[in-house]
Each structure stands twice: as structure tokens, then as C-alpha cells.
Amino acid sequence: MQLKYKNAPINELIIGAYFDQPILQLHSEHVGLFWAEVRSDFPKIQQQPELSLPISAPNISFQFGLTNEPYPMPRFWLLSEDESMLIQIQKNAFIVNWRKGSGEYPHYGVVKSFFDKYFSIYLEFLKRELAIESVNIQISELTYSNLIEKNEYWKNSFDTSRLISSMSIPHLGVNVEGAPDFNYVTAYRLDTDLTLNLSVRSGRKITDASVPVLVFELRAIGALGTATKVTADGWYIKAHEMIGQCFTAMTNPDIQRDHWQPV
């Protein structure tokens, strides 16, 4: 059974589906119509640059998404009032984010149910407005982004090995000013359709650049080919279990017990 934590360090949870073909018929005005349907839950909207297709395997073909539009459609953010819940829409993707604000982390099951609900509404919209009967998912994503602020068990990058025992920051043997910055990225093949990208990096608190933070992110990417939503759901279950196992195995059990507090 996967552990849950009362005080999990999670800062963001991302559940994404990238389609095998961009929806070329979809234009900005259609996103506006969809927004009208869900606006009571997402009263805010923003435009962002388009996300590139995640790379999960060498046999994934890239989508160029060429259209005859003079101005290509951007990615749209639909945000809840407190901006903790976010839907992202672009021609080849539907993505849901939970982002930490003043509220508590609702845990994976709640966010996945949220994804399922609004993805279903989106597919019904595509069917009704654009006569698109179904979409196939080529790449799936599940990302846990964790943020550790300066505290009693982590004060700067030299303390990273206290949190993740397999990592250590080299000491140069000479005097240095402060702790070094670092960015560590590795990719692991956990299954034929599941790659886990691990990123551990130092940073600064957004509201106070003098305060160090540690960011460690576990990003599972699935190469599904042309999967249905039902098939993708099986992958999300597997990815969630694998991320949980890796998170528990790689982090200090004393910190898990004393600070994050399993429930």
C-alpha cells in the first residue's frame, strides 16, 4: 500500500494527455466556447506559449502541427478562483494541474477524479462542436513536484544528502562563499511504456530570493502509441504506484516519520 503524508512536501501535481494527432479544427474561439461551459468552476483564463511534446522514447515521432492559421493557437489556461486548479488546453493536449496555495493537498485520487471529469466534458464538447468522435493518447504524463523550504533538516544544498541519502554535494576543500547551486537530472526506464525523469535542484524562494529551497520532481512519461482513455487510466495507476515507491525509497525515513507524517 502506498503511503500518504499529512504534511507532504508536494508543490504541484500534473496529469497530462498528449494526443497522437493535433486537433487541427480546434481554434481559439472553440476554447472560448468550452470555457463558457466550465466558467463557473474556472472564472479566469490566460494564454501561454504552446508546450512541446514530451520525449519519452526514441521511437516517438514529433508533431509539427502545421496549419493554415496566420497566428497559431496558443495554449490556454483555465484557472479556478484561487488558481490552485488549472486546466491546460492546446491542439494536441489536455492537462490538469493542482498547485499549492493556501489550501491543503487534496491527494492524487481527488486530482485524478478532477482530470477524469473535465476530460470527459472536453471530449463531449469536441464531439458536439467539431464532430470528433474520439481522440487517441500518444503520451501520458504524471508529475509530482516537491518543494522543500529552509527548515531544521534542510538549510542549504549541502544538506541534500540528509533528505536523499544517495545524493551528496562535493566539498571542494577550499573556502567558498555560501552553498553551491546545482541541477541534477536523470532518466530511468521502469517499464516498456514508463520512463521516470528525476530532477533535483537548488533554487530560491519566489517571494524572498535570499531564502534557499530544494526542488525535487518525479515526472513519469508514458509512450502509449494510440491508446484509449481506458488504457491510459491503467498507465496512470501504474505510474502513480511507481512514483510513490520511488519517493518513499529515496527519501529519509526519519524525515518521513517526523516531518511529513504518514497517515
C-alpha positions, 0 to 999 in steps of 0.5 A, spaced: 500 500 500 502 506 498 503 511 503 500 518 504 503 524 508 499 529 512 504 534 511 507 532 504 512 536 501 508 536 494 508 543 490 504 541 484 501 535 481 500 534 473 496 529 469 497 530 462 494 527 455 498 528 449 494 526 443 497 522 437 494 527 432 493 535 433 486 537 433 487 541 427 479 544 427 480 546 434 481 554 434 481 559 439 474 561 439 472 553 440 476 554 447 472 560 448 466 556 447 468 550 452 470 555 457 463 558 457 461 551 459 466 550 465 466 558 467 463 557 473 468 552 476 474 556 472 472 564 472 479 566 469 483 564 463 490 566 460 494 564 454 501 561 454 506 559 449 504 552 446 508 546 450 512 541 446 511 534 446 514 530 451 520 525 449 519 519 452 522 514 447 526 514 441 521 511 437 516 517 438 515 521 432 514 529 433 508 533 431 509 539 427 502 541 427 502 545 421 496 549 419 493 554 415 492 559 421 496 566 420 497 566 428 497 559 431 493 557 437 496 558 443 495 554 449 490 556 454 489 556 461 483 555 465 484 557 472 479 556 478 478 562 483 484 561 487 488 558 481 490 552 485 486 548 479 488 549 472 486 546 466 491 546 460 488 546 453 492 546 446 491 542 439 494 536 441 493 536 449 489 536 455 492 537 462 490 538 469 494 541 474 493 542 482 498 547 485 499 549 492 496 555 495 493 556 501 489 550 501 491 543 503 493 537 498 487 534 496 491 527 494 492 524 487 485 520 487 481 527 488 486 530 482 485 524 478 477 524 479 478 532 477 482 530 470 477 524 469 471 529 469 473 535 465 476 530 460 470 527 459 466 534 458 472 536 453 471 530 449 463 531 449 464 538 447 469 536 441 464 531 439 458 536 439 462 542 436 467 539 431 464 532 430 470 528 433 468 522 435 474 520 439 481 522 440 487 517 441 493 518 447 500 518 444 503 520 451 501 520 458 504 524 463 504 524 471 508 529 475 509 530 482 513 536 484 516 537 491 518 543 494 522 543 500 523 550 504 529 552 509 527 548 515 531 544 521 533 538 516 534 542 510 538 549 510 542 549 504 544 544 498 549 541 502 544 538 506 541 534 500 544 528 502 540 528 509 533 528 505 536 523 499 541 519 502 544 517 495 545 524 493 551 528 496 554 535 494 562 535 493 566 539 498 571 542 494 576 543 500 577 550 499 573 556 502 567 558 498 562 563 499 555 560 501 552 553 498 553 551 491 547 551 486 546 545 482 541 541 477 541 534 477 537 530 472 536 523 470 532 518 466 530 511 468 526 506 464 521 502 469 517 499 464 516 498 456 511 504 456 514 508 463 520 512 463 521 516 470 525 523 469 528 525 476 530 532 477 533 535 483 535 542 484 537 548 488 533 554 487 530 560 491 524 562 494 519 566 489 517 571 494 524 572 498 530 570 493 535 570 499 531 564 502 534 557 499 529 551 497 530 544 494 526 542 488 525 535 487 520 532 481 518 525 479 515 526 472 513 519 469 512 519 461 508 514 458 509 512 450 502 509 449 502 509 441 494 510 440 491 508 446 484 509 449 482 513 455 481 506 458 488 504 457 491 510 459 487 510 466 491 503 467 498 507 465 496 512 470 495 507 476 501 504 474 505 510 474 502 513 480 504 506 484 511 507 481 512 514 483 510 513 490 515 507 491 520 511 488 519 517 493 518 513 499 525 509 497 529 515 496 527 519 501 529 519 509 525 515 513 526 519 519 524 525 515 518 521 513 516 519 520 517 526 523 516 531 518 511 529 513 507 524 517 504 518 514 497 517 515 
